[in-house]
Amino acid sequence: MTAEAIMTVAVLAGVAMLAGILLAAMRTRRARNRAYLSPDGYQEVCVTINGKYRPNTLEVRQGIPVRIRFLRQENNPCSERVVFSAFGIDRRLPAFRETLLEFVPSAAGTFLFTCQLGMYRGKLVVTPQRAKRGPTKSRSRGKADEG
């Protein structure tokens, strides 16, 4: 083999290895879902329950009403309830039905939600509300008008 052929094989092997690492990282990345704003002013997101929460990370904005649609596609007793302890929410989820959960996230941060036994786990990521810009005061550099 020539030096050029060896170099080509080494570069191709490196590219293949890098591609494999990137694919593995993408597969292990947790499911994440950013809520969309509905016409009635709610941030909406849908969570399917079948052995776990999918997606298991939900992103919403602070201070805007949230509507989570839980679709429980199993009858495992573990998933009968969903609990958002930081918000004082404990809701029953009937099997093979959609259940709406509505609330306003008052605080920013990352909050855990679980099934009643704590085996199914998810995160609610609440991003801070943007500061509202009010009218700005203009400053005059010259002397005030007299008169």
N, C-alpha and C positions, 0 to 999 in steps of 0.2 A: 504494500500500500504506500502511496506517496504521502508526503507531508500534507499536501492540500486535501486529499481524501480523508485523512485522519482528522484534520481540522473541521471539515464539513460534518463528519459524523459526530464530533464532540459538540459542535454548535447545535445540530439537530437534537441530540440527546438532551442538551440543556434546555432547549425550547420545549421539548416534550415534558420534561420534568416540571418546568415552570407552569405549563398548561395544566398538568395534573394537580399541582398544589392549588392553583386558582379554582379549578373545578371542585376540589374537595372543600375548599373554604366556602364556596357558594352553596354547596349542599348542606353544610352544617350551620349555615346562617339561619337564625330563627325567623319564623314567619312574622312579618310586621305589617300592620295595616293602618294607614292614616285615614282618619274619618273625613268624609266629604260633607259639605254644607248643603242641606236639603232646602227646597224652596220655602219651607215653613220655619227656617231659622235654626234647625237642629243639626248638630254634627252627627252623622250617622255612620255606623259601622256594623258589619254582620260577623258573628262568631258561630262557627259550626262546632258542635260537641259530638265527638265519636272517638272515645279513647283518650282524648285530650282536647284542649281548646285550640281551634285553628281560625284565625291566627292567634298566637299567644301573647303578642304585644300590640297594644292599641295606642295610637297617638291622637290626642285631642288638645284643644286649646282651653285654657282656664277662662271661666266666667261665661262660656257659651254653652247653652243646653246640649246635652248628649243624649242620643237615642241608640242603644245597643240592641240589635236583633239577635237573640240567642236562638239557634236552631239545634235542638237536642235530637240527634239521630241515633239514639240508643236508649236502652232501659236499665243501664247499670245504675244501681242505687247511689253510687258515689256522685253521680252528676245530677242528682235530684234538685240541688240548690246551688246557687252561685252567691258568693259572699264578697262584698267590697267593704271590709271592716273599717277602713279609713273614712268611708262615707256613711257608715251605719246602714249599709244595704245588705239584706239577706232575702233573696227571692227564690221562690219555688219555680222549677223549670219542668213542665210536663213533658213526658217522653214523646218523641216524634211530632213535636209542635214548635211553633215559633213563639217566643215570649219577648215582649218589648220591655226594656229597662230604661227609664228616663230619669236624669238628674243633672244638676249643674255642678261641675267640678270647681269648687271655690278656691282650692289651693293648687299651686304648681308643684310638680315633683313626680316621682315614680312610685306607684302604689300597686300592691299585690291584690289580685283577685283569685279566689280559689273555689273549689267545690266544698261541700260541707265537711269532708274529711281531710281536706288539705292536700289531696293527691293530685288533682288537676290544678295547675297553676298558670297564671298569666300575669302580665304587667299592663297597667294603664299609665302611659306617660303623658302627663299634663304639662304642656309648655306654657310659660307665662304669657299673659295677655300683653300685647304691645301697648306701650304708653301712648295715650291719646295726646295729640298735639293741639294745643289751644292757640288762640291768637297770641302773637308775639308782640312785645312792646318795642316800638321803634325808638331808637335813641337818636337825638339830634346832636350833631357835632358842633353846630354853630350856636350863637346866642339865641335865646328865645326872643320872639317878636315882642317888641314893646308896644303898647298902645292900647 
